[in-house]
Amino acid sequence: MWLLVLLGCSEGFRGLLWDRCEELCVEVGDSLTACGASDHTWADLGSQSEEDYVRTCRGDWSDLTTVITSRELELGLDTCEVAREELASLSCEEIWALYAPSTWE
């Protein structure tokens, strides 16, 4: 628990509430919204809206953190940070291909 609080302190006020993986959920939702949904819908992601996608993503991460070791949590947070950095360089097609691969079959 203290690990998340300390991580949050280094990321500003928003970080006090969310860790890097929760931030990734929000940023992916924002990116998909910015890309538009000309060929895709939130239903392709099993969601009804961006808010539903983010809520589900954050809930899934929260559930996972209750069953993993502290080392696995650290690795997960590091992986989310790398994904957050890479997300900005991806095209809309690449983002949709990553998050809704079944729509590209």
C-alpha positions as CSV (number, residue, x, y, z in Angstrom):
1,M,0.0,0.0,0.0
2,W,2.8,2.5,0.9
3,L,4.4,1.7,-2.4
4,L,1.5,3.0,-4.3
5,V,1.3,6.1,-2.1
6,L,5.0,6.9,-2.6
7,L,4.7,6.3,-6.3
8,G,1.7,8.6,-6.4
9,C,3.6,11.4,-4.6
10,S,6.2,11.5,-7.4
11,E,3.6,11.9,-10.1
12,G,1.7,14.9,-8.8
13,F,-1.8,15.2,-7.5
14,R,-3.4,12.9,-10.1
15,G,-0.8,10.3,-9.2
16,L,-1.9,10.4,-5.6
17,L,-5.2,8.8,-6.7
18,W,-4.0,6.5,-9.6
19,D,-0.9,4.4,-10.3
20,R,0.8,4.1,-13.7
21,C,-1.4,1.3,-14.9
22,E,-4.6,3.1,-14.0
23,E,-3.2,6.2,-15.8
24,L,-2.5,3.9,-18.8
25,C,-6.2,2.9,-18.8
26,V,-7.2,6.5,-19.0
27,E,-4.7,7.4,-21.6
28,V,-5.7,4.5,-23.9
29,G,-9.3,5.5,-23.5
30,D,-8.4,9.1,-24.4
31,S,-6.3,7.9,-27.4
32,L,-9.1,5.7,-28.8
33,T,-11.5,8.6,-28.4
34,A,-9.1,11.0,-30.2
35,C,-8.7,8.5,-33.0
36,G,-12.4,8.4,-33.6
37,A,-14.4,5.3,-34.3
38,S,-15.0,5.3,-38.1
39,D,-14.3,1.6,-38.4
40,H,-14.5,0.7,-34.7
41,T,-16.8,1.0,-31.8
42,W,-16.4,0.7,-28.0
43,A,-18.3,-2.6,-28.4
44,D,-15.2,-3.9,-30.2
45,L,-13.5,-3.5,-26.8
46,G,-16.4,-5.0,-24.9
47,S,-17.4,-1.6,-23.6
48,Q,-20.3,0.8,-24.1
49,S,-18.2,4.0,-23.9
50,E,-14.8,5.4,-23.0
51,E,-15.9,5.8,-19.4
52,D,-17.0,2.2,-19.3
53,Y,-13.7,1.0,-20.9
54,V,-11.6,3.0,-18.4
55,R,-13.7,1.8,-15.4
56,T,-13.4,-1.8,-16.5
57,C,-9.6,-1.5,-17.2
58,R,-9.0,0.1,-13.9
59,G,-11.1,-2.5,-12.1
60,D,-9.3,-5.4,-13.8
61,W,-6.0,-3.9,-12.7
62,S,-7.2,-3.4,-9.2
63,D,-8.4,-7.0,-9.0
64,L,-5.1,-8.2,-10.4
65,T,-3.1,-6.3,-7.8
66,T,-4.8,-8.2,-5.0
67,V,-3.4,-11.6,-6.2
68,I,0.1,-10.7,-7.4
69,T,3.4,-10.5,-5.4
70,S,5.0,-7.1,-4.7
71,R,7.7,-8.0,-7.3
72,E,5.0,-8.7,-9.9
73,L,3.3,-5.4,-9.0
74,E,6.6,-3.5,-9.5
75,L,7.1,-5.2,-12.9
76,G,3.5,-4.5,-13.9
77,L,3.9,-0.8,-13.0
78,D,7.1,-0.6,-14.9
79,T,5.5,-2.2,-18.0
80,C,2.6,0.2,-17.8
81,E,5.1,3.1,-17.7
82,V,6.8,1.8,-20.9
83,A,3.4,1.4,-22.5
84,R,2.4,4.9,-21.6
85,E,5.6,6.2,-23.2
86,E,5.0,4.2,-26.4
87,L,1.4,5.0,-26.7
88,A,2.1,8.6,-27.8
89,S,4.1,7.4,-30.8
90,L,1.5,4.9,-32.1
91,S,-0.9,5.6,-35.0
92,C,-4.6,5.2,-34.6
93,E,-4.5,2.0,-36.6
94,E,-1.7,0.6,-34.4
95,I,-3.7,1.5,-31.2
96,W,-6.8,-0.2,-32.4
97,A,-4.8,-3.3,-33.6
98,L,-3.3,-3.6,-30.1
99,Y,-6.5,-3.1,-28.1
100,A,-9.1,-4.7,-30.4
101,P,-7.1,-7.3,-32.3
102,S,-10.2,-9.3,-33.3
103,T,-11.3,-6.4,-35.5
104,W,-8.2,-6.9,-37.7
105,E,-8.7,-10.6,-38.5
